[in-house]
């Protein structure tokens, strides 16, 4: 029989298919002896059926008439080898994927043959078996629609009672192999997007609905692992640690996008399940308690990680109830969630006594336990006589947990480190941009943009609502009172009924909350111990909230901003005599455009990943504090702050922000200048340039030990640029020379040697700053900036007088250079001009 299998025959013919089927039917057991034949027969049948589907329908008709699919199941049942099981899974996967005729797919899915394969007890300890099985399930998932899915389920009384494909697939939803998890998620999405009501009811009923809580639990474990990696990073700040964190961040965001895809299927119950589990398993017990300023070391998630996760959840998971519940929960005192996390809603409230300048405000607060629920009674702050109506943030002890989560975020903005300040800004910005969030919720949080307030008040005035017209033309009333209480009360009630936490007597005061947000942003803009990148993010948020002019600012806001601006302007004026004066205008113009683009953008510049892994920057280890590169970094940061504050000043005055900073144009080089005298009229001096040796002083210098070279030294400036030049005299052209070496004149810090009066010491800084043109990488934590070091020249002149003349020439040209920079910057340094 085995030899007849190889007899000559038309390979792609019905006779060949008939022959192979007959041979399979004769097989009574599959073992090591005949497994090769069975494998080849299965492979060939798949090939023939695929060919027939495209060229001859009679091939599949034969397949149906002879019940070859049943033969496949029989072979599986009598099989005792792994290789045949693999081939059988592959054969049926190929058929399902490649058969294009609709009736062929219907036949494959009917008669319970596919369900039998799905529920067959394969040995999944074999990785190859698992891989082929998952591919088989994915192939089925790719063919699902409202017609085919009914062939794979069992129903009773018009209800689905069995769906093996889905049930068996989600068994591998949390497999350690990411490819398996991805395949399962792809299949489940295919199921959800079919839109079959009976199937949807099946997957959202117990015990199958546990899949969604298990998903959130799996995601929660990933979040805890991320926090652990982030907390350990400072102990081992290497590229491998960064790569592991980035990979974990990608996994977390992939999980959230999967949640988003599930929700997009439009199954209401699934959205509720994900919302409830997100809140009960992750956000309320872990993320909110992690925001404690004096964080407990026993907390599983750190504050920065919590802020990052809140941003990602709000940005990616588009569920209205989830977004609004998170926003409402921000009004709760932090202690509610801390106690909730510790006590698991068992009636225990941690005794945390705290005293500060705001203690009187909360003296009437009551924390009670009612039927296992944490209940907090907060007096109406808006109506408290001892609170200023403008709601200026008072100085307070950061250790008190009576402050609401919203106030905790503001405290991070005003007093937190870079990660917490950036994270809090990102949370507010994300809330502001979350389309699922009701405008009334934005208003009660104090972050509703002024233009949206005016728009709604205008609509109210147009339809004849008296309060709308009154508030529209009243500066003191910038809140949407109508609808706030209704929406907020609904979500507060949900928090009480579904999650066991409640707040009694919460006075929603949007105007006070808004002023608190503005106070925090202004205070942040006046901080000197914070990254300039974060200040730009604060400028963006401030611009979103106040898009118009000075009328939108409070008087104390303007005073703080002006004071900070004046201090920054004075510091910038000092930079016109600094080490990097030649690059000052270039940096200012560049940062002006970038800052304008940043604060006028429709969204923040950076992804939430930057909360955990800020972009690499130079530090004291890379570059000593006294080095020119460190001074250059300080200059750049100063320029960034100055540009931001200057643009905010223009904005507050109601002026249009120009595309370029207001600076004077360059002037022609005076005929009497040293540059004209030596024949230099270019803006860039390069080695090889021929110049006259007027004013040049002979000197010696050794670039290598024991190898002195003779040059003529010259200091020359052209506008805002200047160079210290070593010129080699031309032997055939008297009084002319070729520039061999040119170094920036600014920052040379010339000094005559204390012991050798003919020696002149110069510092030679780099011609540019390494972070002005960083590598093309937008990945946080992976941009490594090359560190540069300063050089040193020691010039030996023929006599003391020549050395003094060289020093005088350098100082004179530096003074001309500095004066030109100051002249050109005068308009931008005087805002009134």
C-alpha positions in Angstrom: 0.0 0.0 0.0 2.8 2.4 0.9 4.5 2.0 -2.5 1.3 2.6 -4.4 1.1 6.0 -2.8 4.1 7.2 -4.9 2.8 5.9 -8.3 2.8 8.5 -11.1 -0.5 10.5 -11.2 -1.7 14.0 -12.0 -0.9 15.8 -8.8 -3.7 18.4 -9.0 -6.6 16.2 -9.9 -9.8 14.9 -8.3 -8.3 11.3 -8.7 -5.4 12.3 -6.5 -7.7 13.7 -3.8 -9.9 10.5 -4.1 -6.8 8.3 -3.8 -5.4 10.2 -0.7 -8.8 10.0 1.0 -9.1 6.3 0.4 -5.6 5.7 1.8 -6.5 7.7 4.9 -9.7 5.8 5.5 -7.6 2.5 5.6 -5.5 3.8 8.5 -6.5 2.2 11.7 -3.8 3.6 14.0 -1.3 6.3 13.7 2.1 5.6 15.2 5.8 6.0 14.4 5.6 3.5 11.5 3.1 5.3 9.4 3.1 8.9 10.7 5.1 10.2 7.7 2.5 8.9 5.2 -0.3 10.4 7.3 1.5 13.8 7.5 2.1 13.9 3.8 -1.5 12.9 3.0 -2.9 15.6 5.3 -0.6 18.2 3.8 -1.4 17.2 0.2 -5.2 17.2 0.9 -4.9 20.8 2.2 -3.0 21.8 -0.9 -5.5 20.1 -3.3 -8.6 21.7 -1.6 -7.0 25.1 -1.7 -6.3 24.6 -5.4 -9.8 23.3 -6.0 -11.4 26.3 -4.2 -9.7 28.6 -6.8 -10.1 26.4 -9.9 -12.6 23.5 -9.5 -15.5 23.4 -7.1 -15.9 19.7 -7.5 -12.8 19.2 -5.2 -14.7 20.6 -2.2 -17.9 18.8 -3.2 -15.9 15.6 -2.9 -14.6 16.7 0.4 -18.2 17.2 1.7 -19.7 14.0 0.2 -17.0 11.8 1.6 -17.0 13.6 5.0 -13.2 14.1 4.9 -13.5 16.5 7.8 -14.8 13.6 9.9 -11.8 11.5 8.8 -9.5 14.2 10.1 -11.2 13.9 13.5 -10.9 10.1 13.4 -7.2 10.4 12.6 -6.8 12.7 15.6 -8.5 10.3 17.9 -6.4 7.3 16.8 -3.2 9.3 16.7 -0.4 8.6 19.2 2.3 11.1 17.8 2.9 14.8 18.3 3.9 15.4 14.6 0.5 14.2 13.2 -1.4 16.4 15.7 0.7 19.4 14.5 0.1 18.6 10.9 -3.6 18.2 11.5 -3.9 21.6 13.2 -1.9 23.2 10.4 -4.0 21.5 7.7 -7.3 22.7 9.1 -5.8 26.2 9.8 -4.7 26.4 6.1 -8.1 25.3 4.9 -9.9 27.9 7.1 -7.6 30.7 6.1 -7.6 30.0 2.3 -11.1 28.7 1.4 -12.9 31.7 -0.1 -16.2 30.2 -1.0 -18.8 31.0 1.7 -20.4 27.6 1.7 -17.0 26.0 2.3 -16.5 27.9 5.5 -20.0 27.1 6.6 -19.3 23.4 6.1 -16.0 23.6 8.0 -17.7 25.2 11.0 -20.7 22.9 11.0 -21.2 19.4 12.3 -19.2 20.2 15.5 -16.0 19.1 13.9 -14.2 22.4 14.6 -15.6 22.5 18.1 -14.3 19.0 18.7 -10.8 20.1 17.7 -11.1 23.2 19.9 -12.0 21.2 23.0 -9.6 18.3 22.2 -7.1 17.6 25.1 -3.8 18.5 23.4 -0.7 18.4 25.5 0.0 22.2 25.7 3.1 21.6 27.7 4.6 21.1 24.2 5.3 24.7 23.0 4.9 23.7 19.3 1.5 22.2 19.9 0.4 25.3 21.7 1.7 27.5 18.9 -0.1 25.5 16.2 -3.3 25.4 18.4 -3.3 29.2 18.9 -2.8 29.7 15.2 -5.8 27.4 14.6 -7.9 29.5 16.9 -6.8 32.7 15.3 -7.6 31.3 11.8 -11.2 30.6 13.0 -11.4 34.1 14.6 -10.5 35.7 11.3 -13.6 34.2 9.7 -16.2 35.2 12.3 -19.3 37.1 11.3 -22.9 37.0 12.3 -23.5 34.0 10.1 -20.5 31.9 11.0 -20.5 32.5 14.7 -23.9 30.9 15.1 -22.3 27.6 13.8 -19.8 27.6 16.7 -22.1 28.1 19.6 -24.7 25.9 21.3 -28.1 27.5 22.2 -30.9 26.5 24.4 -34.2 28.5 24.7 -32.7 31.2 22.5 -29.7 31.6 24.8 -26.1 30.7 24.1 -25.0 28.0 26.6 -21.7 27.0 25.1 -19.1 28.8 23.0 -15.9 26.6 23.0 -13.9 28.9 20.8 -14.1 31.9 23.2 -13.9 29.8 26.4 -10.9 27.9 25.4 -9.1 31.0 23.9 -9.4 33.1 27.1 -7.7 30.2 29.0 -4.5 31.5 27.4 -5.2 35.2 27.8 -2.5 35.6 30.4 0.1 33.2 29.0 3.7 34.1 29.7 4.4 34.2 25.9 3.4 37.6 24.5 2.6 36.2 21.1 0.0 33.9 22.6 -1.6 36.8 24.5 -1.7 38.9 21.4 -3.4 36.1 19.3 -6.0 35.6 22.0 -6.8 39.3 22.2 -7.1 39.4 18.5 -9.6 36.6 18.6 -11.6 38.1 21.4 -11.9 41.4 19.5 -13.2 39.5 16.5 -15.8 38.0 18.8 -16.8 41.3 20.3 -17.0 43.1 17.0 -19.3 40.6 15.4 -22.1 42.3 17.4 -24.3 39.2 18.1 -26.5 40.1 21.0 -26.8 36.5 22.2 -23.1 36.0 22.2 -22.6 39.3 23.9 -24.9 38.2 26.7 -23.0 35.0 27.1 -19.6 36.7 27.4 -20.9 39.2 29.9 -22.5 36.7 32.2 -20.8 34.8 35.0 -18.4 33.0 35.0 -17.2 34.3 31.6 -17.4 38.0 32.7 -14.6 37.1 35.1 -12.3 37.5 32.1 -12.6 41.3 32.3 -11.8 41.4 36.0 -8.9 39.1 35.4 -7.7 41.5 32.6 -7.7 44.4 35.0 -5.9 42.3 37.7 -3.3 41.3 35.1 -2.9 45.0 34.2 -2.7 45.9 37.9 0.2 43.5 38.3 2.0 45.1 35.4 1.6 48.5 37.0 3.0 47.3 40.3 6.0 45.8 38.4 6.5 49.1 36.6 6.6 51.0 39.8 9.2 48.6 41.2 11.4 49.1 38.1 11.1 52.9 38.3 11.9 52.9 42.0 15.0 50.7 41.4 16.3 52.7 38.4 18.2 55.4 40.4 20.2 52.5 42.1 21.2 51.2 38.7 20.8 53.9 36.0 22.1 52.0 33.0 20.8 51.6 29.5 19.6 48.1 30.2 17.3 49.4 33.0 15.9 52.0 30.7 15.2 49.4 28.0 13.4 47.2 30.5 11.3 50.1 31.7 10.5 51.2 28.1 9.4 47.6 27.2 7.2 47.5 30.3 5.7 50.9 29.4 4.9 49.6 25.9 3.2 46.5 27.4 1.1 48.7 29.7 0.0 51.0 26.9 -0.7 47.9 24.6 -3.0 46.6 27.4 -4.8 49.9 27.6 -5.2 50.1 23.8 -6.7 46.6 24.0 -9.2 47.9 26.6 -10.0 50.7 24.2 -10.5 48.3 21.3 -12.8 46.1 23.4 -14.9 49.2 24.3 -15.1 50.3 20.7 -17.1 47.1 20.0 -20.0 49.0 21.6 -21.1 46.4 24.2 -22.5 48.5 27.1 -22.1 45.9 29.7 -18.4 45.4 28.8 -17.8 49.1 29.3 -19.4 48.9 32.7 -17.4 45.8 33.7 -14.1 47.5 32.7 -15.0 50.7 34.4 -16.0 49.0 37.7 -13.0 46.7 37.7 -10.6 49.6 36.9 -11.9 51.6 39.7 -12.3 48.8 42.3 -9.0 46.9 41.6 -6.6 49.6 40.5 -7.6 53.3 40.7 -9.3 53.6 44.0 -7.2 51.2 46.1 -3.8 51.8 44.5 -3.4 54.8 42.2 -5.2 57.4 44.4 -3.5 56.3 47.7 -0.1 56.5 46.0 -0.6 60.3 45.6 0.1 60.8 49.4 2.8 63.4 49.8 4.3 61.5 52.7 4.0 58.2 50.8 3.9 55.0 52.9 6.8 52.7 52.0 4.3 49.8 52.0 2.4 51.3 49.0 2.8 49.1 45.9 2.8 52.0 43.5 4.8 55.3 43.7 3.3 58.7 43.1 5.1 59.3 39.7 3.9 55.9 38.4 0.4 56.6 39.6 0.3 60.0 37.8 1.6 58.3 34.6 -1.0 55.6 34.8 -3.9 58.0 35.4 -2.8 60.0 32.3 -2.6 56.9 30.2 -6.0 55.5 31.4 -7.7 58.8 30.7 -6.0 59.3 27.3 -6.5 55.8 26.0 -9.6 54.2 27.6 -12.5 56.2 26.2 -15.3 55.5 28.7 -17.4 58.5 29.8 -18.4 57.0 33.2 -14.7 56.2 34.0 -13.4 59.6 33.1 -16.1 61.5 35.0 -15.9 59.2 38.0 -12.1 59.8 38.2 -12.8 63.5 37.9 -15.4 63.4 40.7 -13.1 61.4 42.9 -10.5 64.1 42.7 -12.7 66.2 44.9 -12.5 63.7 47.8 -10.0 64.0 50.6 -7.0 61.8 50.1 -7.5 60.1 53.4 -10.7 58.5 52.1 -8.8 56.4 49.6 -5.8 55.8 51.9 -8.2 54.3 54.5 -10.1 52.5 51.7 -6.8 50.9 50.5 -5.7 49.9 54.0 -9.0 48.7 55.4 -10.6 47.3 52.2 -13.8 49.2 53.2 -14.2 47.4 56.5 -15.0 50.5 58.6 -11.5 51.2 59.7 -10.3 54.8 59.4 -6.6 55.4 60.0 -6.0 58.0 62.6 -3.8 60.6 61.0 -3.8 63.8 62.9 -2.4 66.8 61.1 -2.3 70.4 61.9 -1.5 73.3 59.6 -2.6 76.9 58.7 -5.7 75.6 57.1 -6.8 73.5 60.1 -9.7 75.9 60.8 -11.1 75.3 57.3 -11.5 71.6 58.1 -12.4 71.9 61.8 -16.0 71.1 61.0 -15.1 68.1 58.9 -16.4 64.7 60.1 -15.1 61.3 59.1 -17.7 58.7 59.9 -18.4 55.1 59.2 -21.8 54.2 58.0 -22.7 50.6 57.1 -19.2 49.8 56.1 -18.8 53.0 54.0 -16.3 55.7 54.5 -18.1 59.0 54.7 -16.5 62.4 54.8 -18.4 65.6 55.7 -16.7 68.6 54.1 -18.0 72.1 54.7 -18.8 74.3 51.7 -15.5 76.1 51.2 -17.1 78.6 48.9 -19.4 79.9 51.6 -16.8 79.9 54.4 -16.3 83.4 55.6 -12.7 82.9 56.5 -11.7 81.8 53.0 -10.9 84.6 50.5 -13.2 84.4 47.5 -10.2 84.4 45.1 -9.1 81.1 46.6 -5.4 81.8 46.8 -3.5 78.7 47.7 -2.3 79.1 51.3 1.0 77.8 52.5 0.3 74.5 54.1 1.9 71.4 55.5 2.2 68.8 52.8 1.8 66.0 55.3 -1.9 66.5 55.8 -4.1 64.0 54.0 -7.3 66.0 54.5 -6.6 67.9 51.3 -8.5 66.6 48.3 -6.8 64.8 45.5 -7.2 67.9 43.4 -5.4 70.0 46.0 -2.7 67.3 46.3 -2.0 67.6 42.6 -1.8 71.4 43.0 0.6 70.9 45.9 2.9 68.8 43.6 2.8 71.6 41.0 3.8 74.2 43.5 6.2 72.3 45.7 6.8 68.8 44.2 9.9 67.5 42.4 10.2 67.4 38.6 8.5 64.0 38.2 5.5 64.9 40.4 5.1 68.4 39.1 5.2 67.1 35.5 2.9 64.3 36.3 0.3 66.6 37.9 0.5 69.0 35.0 -0.1 66.0 32.6 -3.1 64.8 34.6 -4.7 68.2 34.4 -3.8 68.6 30.7 -5.2 65.1 30.0 -8.4 65.8 31.9 -8.7 69.0 29.9 -8.4 67.1 26.6 -10.6 64.1 27.5 -13.6 64.5 25.3 -15.5 62.0 27.4 -15.4 64.4 30.3 -18.4 66.6 30.8 -17.6 70.3 30.7 -19.4 70.8 34.0 -16.8 68.4 35.6 -14.0 70.4 34.1 -15.5 73.5 35.5 -15.8 72.1 39.0 -12.2 71.0 38.9 -11.3 74.5 37.9 -9.8 73.7 34.5 -12.5 74.6 32.1 -11.0 76.9 29.4 -12.3 80.5 29.5 -13.5 80.3 25.9 -15.7 77.3 26.6 -17.2 79.1 29.6 -17.9 82.2 27.5 -19.4 80.0 24.7 -21.8 78.2 27.1 -22.8 81.4 28.9 -23.4 83.1 25.5 -25.7 80.2 24.5 -27.6 80.6 27.8 -28.0 84.3 27.3 -29.3 83.7 23.7 -32.0 81.3 24.8 -33.2 83.7 27.5 -31.6 82.3 30.7 -31.1 85.3 32.9 -28.1 84.0 34.8 -26.2 83.3 31.5 -26.3 86.9 30.4 -25.4 88.2 33.9 -22.4 85.8 34.2 -21.2 86.4 30.6 -20.6 90.1 31.3 -19.4 89.7 34.9 -15.7 89.0 35.4 -16.2 87.7 38.9 -18.6 85.0 37.7 -16.6 82.6 35.5 -18.3 79.3 36.3 -21.1 77.2 34.9 -23.3 76.9 37.9 -26.2 75.3 36.0 -25.7 71.6 35.5 -22.6 71.3 37.8 -24.5 70.1 40.8 -26.6 67.6 38.8 -23.7 66.0 37.0 -21.4 66.0 40.0 -24.1 64.6 42.4 -24.7 61.8 40.0 -21.1 60.7 40.0 -20.7 61.2 43.8 -23.7 59.0 44.3 -22.2 56.3 42.1 -18.9 56.5 44.1 -21.0 56.0 47.3 -23.3 53.2 46.0 -20.8 51.2 43.9 -17.5 51.8 45.6 -18.3 52.5 49.2 -16.9 56.0 49.6 -19.0 59.1 50.0 -18.6 62.8 50.6 -21.2 64.8 52.5 -21.9 68.5 51.9 -19.4 69.0 49.1 -19.7 72.5 48.0 -18.8 72.8 44.3 -17.1 76.2 43.9 -15.7 76.2 40.3 -14.5 79.8 40.6 -12.5 79.1 43.7 -11.1 75.9 42.3 -10.2 77.7 39.1 -8.3 80.4 41.0 -6.5 77.7 42.9 -5.3 76.1 39.7 -4.2 79.5 38.3 -2.4 80.3 41.5 -0.6 77.0 41.4 0.5 77.5 37.7 1.7 81.0 38.4 3.6 79.8 41.4 5.2 77.1 39.3 6.2 79.6 36.7 8.0 81.5 39.4 9.9 78.5 40.7 13.7 78.3 40.1 14.2 74.7 41.2 12.2 73.1 38.4 13.0 71.9 34.8 12.4 74.5 32.1 10.6 71.8 30.1 8.0 71.6 32.8 7.6 75.4 32.9 6.8 75.3 29.2 4.1 72.7 29.9 2.7 75.0 32.6 2.7 77.8 30.1 0.7 75.7 27.7 -1.9 74.8 30.4 -2.1 78.5 31.5 -2.7 79.5 27.9 -5.4 77.0 27.5 -7.2 78.3 30.6 -6.7 82.0 29.8 -6.7 82.5 26.0 -7.4 86.2 25.9 -5.6 89.0 27.7 -4.7 90.8 30.9 -8.4 91.0 31.9 -8.2 87.3 32.6 -5.4 87.5 35.1 -5.7 88.5 38.7 -3.6 91.4 40.0 -1.4 89.2 42.2 -0.8 86.8 39.2 0.5 89.7 37.1 2.7 91.0 39.9 4.2 87.5 40.5 4.8 87.0 36.8 6.3 90.5 36.3 8.6 90.1 39.3 9.8 86.8 38.0 10.2 88.3 34.5 12.3 91.2 35.8 14.6 88.8 37.7 15.0 86.7 34.6 15.7 89.7 32.5 18.4 90.9 34.8 20.0 87.5 34.7 19.8 87.5 30.9 21.4 90.9 30.7 24.4 89.4 32.6 24.7 86.8 29.9 25.5 89.5 27.4 28.9 89.5 29.2 29.0 85.7 29.6 30.9 82.8 28.1 28.3 82.1 25.4 27.4 85.6 24.3 28.1 84.8 20.7 25.3 82.2 20.7 22.9 84.1 22.9 20.9 85.6 20.1 20.8 82.4 18.1 19.6 80.5 21.1 17.0 83.2 21.9 15.5 83.1 18.4 15.5 79.3 18.3 13.8 79.0 21.7 11.3 81.8 20.9 10.0 79.8 17.9 9.9 76.5 19.9 8.2 78.1 22.9 5.6 79.8 20.8 4.9 76.5 19.0 4.7 74.7 22.4 2.3 77.1 24.2 0.1 77.5 21.1 -0.1 73.8 20.3 -3.4 71.9 20.6 -1.8 69.4 23.0 1.2 69.0 25.3 4.5 68.4 23.6 5.5 65.1 25.3 3.9 61.8 26.0 3.3 60.7 29.6 6.3 58.4 29.5 8.4 61.5 30.2 7.0 61.6 33.7 9.0 58.4 34.5 11.9 58.8 32.1 12.8 62.5 31.5 14.9 63.3 28.5 18.7 63.0 29.2 20.4 66.1 30.1 23.9 67.2 31.1 24.7 67.0 34.8 27.5 67.8 37.1 29.1 64.4 36.5 29.2 64.9 32.8 30.4 68.4 33.0 32.0 70.2 36.0 30.1 73.3 37.2 32.9 75.6 36.3 33.1 74.3 32.7 31.9 76.3 29.7 29.4 73.6 28.7 27.8 73.7 32.2 27.6 77.5 31.8 26.1 77.0 28.4 23.4 74.7 29.8 22.6 77.3 32.4 22.4 80.0 29.7 20.0 77.9 27.6 17.8 77.2 30.5 17.7 80.9 31.4 16.8 81.8 27.9 13.9 79.2 27.9 12.5 80.7 31.1 13.0 84.3 29.8 11.3 83.5 26.5 8.3 81.8 28.2 7.8 84.6 30.7 8.3 87.2 28.0 5.7 85.6 25.8 3.3 85.3 28.7 3.8 89.1 29.4 3.0 89.9 25.8 0.0 87.6 26.0 -1.2 89.2 29.3 -1.0 92.6 27.6 -3.4 91.5 24.9 -0.8 91.7 22.2 -0.2 89.3 19.3 2.7 87.1 19.7 5.3 87.7 16.9 6.9 84.9 15.0 10.4 86.3 15.9 11.6 88.0 19.0 11.9 91.8 18.7 15.6 92.3 18.3 17.6 95.0 16.4 19.2 93.9 13.0 23.0 93.8 12.7 24.8 96.9 11.6 27.6 97.3 9.1 31.2 96.7 10.3 32.8 100.0 11.0 35.7 100.8 8.7 37.9 101.5 11.8 37.3 98.1 13.3 40.1 95.5 13.6 38.1 93.1 11.4 38.1 95.6 8.5 41.8 96.4 9.1 42.8 92.8 8.7 40.5 92.3 5.7 37.9 90.2 7.4 34.3 90.8 6.4 32.7 87.3 6.7 30.5 86.0 9.5 32.5 82.8 9.9 36.2 82.6 10.2 37.6 79.3 8.9 41.1 77.8 8.8 42.7 78.6 5.5 41.3 82.2 5.4 43.9 84.7 4.2 44.2 87.9 6.3 46.6 90.8 6.8 48.9 90.6 9.8 47.9 94.1 11.1 47.8 94.2 14.9 49.0 90.5 15.0 51.5 89.6 17.6 54.2 86.9 17.2 54.0 84.0 19.7 54.8 80.4 20.3 52.5 77.6 21.4 52.9 73.8 21.8 49.9 71.7 21.0 52.0 68.6 21.7 54.7 68.1 24.3 58.1 69.2 22.9 56.7 70.5 19.6 56.5 74.3 19.6 55.0 76.2 16.7 55.4 79.8 15.7 52.2 81.8 14.9 50.9 85.4 15.0 48.1 85.9 17.5 45.1 88.1 16.7 41.7 88.8 18.5 39.0 90.0 16.2 35.2 90.4 16.4 32.5 90.8 13.7 29.2 91.9 15.2 28.1 89.3 17.7 30.9 86.9 16.8 34.5 86.9 17.8 37.6 84.7 17.4 41.0 84.2 18.9 43.1 83.4 15.9 46.5 81.8 15.3 47.9 82.9 11.9 50.8 81.4 10.0 52.8 84.0 8.1 53.0 83.5 4.3 56.7 83.3 3.3 56.1 84.7 -0.2 53.6 87.4 0.8 54.8 89.8 3.3 52.4 91.0 6.1 49.8 88.3 5.1 49.1 85.0 6.7 46.8 82.0 6.7 44.5 81.3 9.5 45.5 77.9 11.0 43.5 77.8 14.2 40.4 79.8 15.3 38.7 79.5 18.6 35.6 81.4 20.0 36.7 84.6 21.6 33.8 84.6 24.2 34.8 82.7 27.3 38.5 82.8 26.7 39.0 84.2 30.2 42.5 85.6 29.4 45.0 85.7 32.2 48.7 86.5 32.3 50.7 83.8 34.2 51.7 84.8 37.7 55.3 83.6 37.4 56.0 84.1 33.7 54.9 87.6 32.6 55.2 86.7 28.9 52.7 83.8 29.1 49.1 84.3 28.3 46.6 81.6 29.3 43.3 81.3 27.4 40.4 78.9 27.8 39.1 77.5 24.6 35.5 76.4 24.8 33.6 74.3 22.2 32.3 76.3 19.2 28.7 75.0 19.9 26.7 73.4 22.6 26.0 69.7 22.3 22.4 69.9 23.4 21.5 72.5 20.8 21.5 69.8 18.2 20.8 66.5 20.0 20.5 63.1 18.3 17.3 62.4 16.5 15.6 60.4 19.2 12.3 61.1 20.7 12.4 58.2 23.1 12.7 59.4 26.8 15.7 58.2 28.6 17.6 57.0 25.5 18.9 60.4 24.3 22.5 60.5 25.5 24.2 63.8 24.9 28.0 63.7 24.2 29.9 65.7 26.8 32.6 68.1 25.6 35.5 69.5 27.6 37.3 72.9 27.5 40.8 73.3 26.0 43.7 75.4 27.2 46.1 77.6 25.2 49.3 79.0 26.7 50.8 81.6 24.4 54.4 82.6 24.9 55.1 86.1 23.5 58.5 87.7 22.9 58.3 90.2 25.7 56.0 91.4 28.5 54.7 94.3 26.5 53.5 92.0 23.7 51.7 89.8 26.2 49.9 92.8 27.7 49.0 94.1 24.2 47.5 90.7 23.4 45.5 90.7 26.7 44.3 94.3 25.9 43.3 93.3 22.4 41.2 90.4 23.6 39.4 92.4 26.2 38.7 95.2 23.7 37.2 92.8 21.1 35.2 91.0 23.8 33.8 94.3 24.9 32.8 95.2 21.3 31.2 91.8 20.9 29.3 92.1 24.2 28.1 95.7 23.4 26.8 94.6 20.0 24.8 91.7 21.6 23.4 94.0 24.2 22.4 96.6 21.5 20.6 94.0 19.4 18.8 92.6 22.5 17.6 95.9 23.8 14.0 95.7 22.4 13.4 92.2 23.8 14.9 93.3 27.2 12.6 96.3 27.4 9.0 95.0 27.1 7.5 98.5 26.9 9.3 99.1 23.6 
